[in-house]
Amino acid sequence: MKLYFNPQSRAVIAKWMLDETGAKYDIAPIDLQKKQNRQPEYLNINPAGKLPALVDGETKIFETVAIGLYLGDKFPAAKLAPAITAPERGRYLSLMVFSTSQLEPALGDALGKVETMPQRGWNDYETTKDLIERELGHGPYLFGNWFTLADIMIGSMFIWARMMNAPSGRPKIESYVDRLIQRPLAFKPPS
Ligand SMILES: N[C@@H](CCC(=O)N[C@@H](CS)C(=O)NCC(=O)O)C(=O)O
């Protein structure tokens, strides 16, 4: 497998997921300043010209969530994703997709001080945080004691917010972030 990577990008999320699987892979560095991500060679892998992307033999995957879903299924022994037949599977898929389709744009609205228009498909950030707090329940992870790739996807959004000096303001979410960044393979905000 080859991960197209730049440390100043969402590719750090894909790298964390890959590292948690324990799989061997190569890093293909992409220089965003030099716009290597906009060269035809790379557009052939990710037509949107964005990082990350993963290549596994003949398989090319772009979108961070898609990479996570692929890895969770490819490495069942790592137990980072419920099996297709498991009762937790539906909630897992939902939370994975929710991370970038609702949480990320809600956070983006809040950081950009833009009023959320629910007709665009996501709720405002405060409502979204309420949902995450409910989903966390008593924790420590979204599936209780079971750490999954959904924790990486959801948690990364809040780690990123902390890196932007915009912590969630929710003690429950921030202690979740503390737990996640204590994991040895997680990317971390500078201390
Ligand atoms: N929804 C996409 C977002 C990807 C994305 O926006 N990547 C940024 C880096 S974090 C990028 O490649 N920007 C460079 C550019 O647009 O030229 C995903 O999760 O993969």
The ligand as an SDF file (V2000), in Angstrom:
LIG
                    3D

 20 19  0  0  0  0  0  0  0  0999 V2000
  -13.0220   15.5630    2.1150 N   0  0  0  0  0  0  0  0  0  0  0  0
  -11.6510   15.4040    1.7260 C   0  0  0  0  0  0  0  0  0  0  0  0
  -10.9040   16.6860    2.0260 C   0  0  0  0  0  0  0  0  0  0  0  0
   -9.4910   16.6250    1.4940 C   0  0  0  0  0  0  0  0  0  0  0  0
   -8.7800   17.9610    1.5830 C   0  0  0  0  0  0  0  0  0  0  0  0
   -9.4070   19.0320    1.6340 O   0  0  0  0  0  0  0  0  0  0  0  0
   -7.4520   17.9110    1.5680 N   0  0  0  0  0  0  0  0  0  0  0  0
   -6.6470   19.1260    1.5940 C   0  0  0  0  0  0  0  0  0  0  0  0
   -5.5590   19.0110    2.6490 C   0  0  0  0  0  0  0  0  0  0  0  0
   -6.1960   18.8300    4.2580 S   0  0  0  0  0  0  0  0  0  0  0  0
   -5.9150   19.3140    0.2780 C   0  0  0  0  0  0  0  0  0  0  0  0
   -5.5050   18.3550   -0.3340 O   0  0  0  0  0  0  0  0  0  0  0  0
   -5.7000   20.5730   -0.1360 N   0  0  0  0  0  0  0  0  0  0  0  0
   -4.8640   20.8930   -1.2360 C   0  0  0  0  0  0  0  0  0  0  0  0
   -5.6150   21.4900   -2.3960 C   0  0  0  0  0  0  0  0  0  0  0  0
   -6.8560   21.5820   -2.3640 O   0  0  0  0  0  0  0  0  0  0  0  0
   -4.9340   21.8370   -3.3700 O   0  0  0  0  0  0  0  0  0  0  0  0
  -11.0510   14.2070    2.4810 C   0  0  0  0  0  0  0  0  0  0  0  0
  -11.4020   13.9940    3.6470 O   0  0  0  0  0  0  0  0  0  0  0  0
  -10.2490   13.4780    1.8960 O   0  0  0  0  0  0  0  0  0  0  0  0
  1  2  1  0
  2  3  1  0
  2 18  1  0
  3  4  1  0
  4  5  1  0
  5  6  2  0
  5  7  1  0
  7  8  1  0
  8  9  1  0
  8 11  1  0
  9 10  1  0
 11 12  2  0
 11 13  1  0
 13 14  1  0
 14 15  1  0
 15 16  2  0
 15 17  1  0
 18 19  2  0
 18 20  1  0
M  END
$$$$
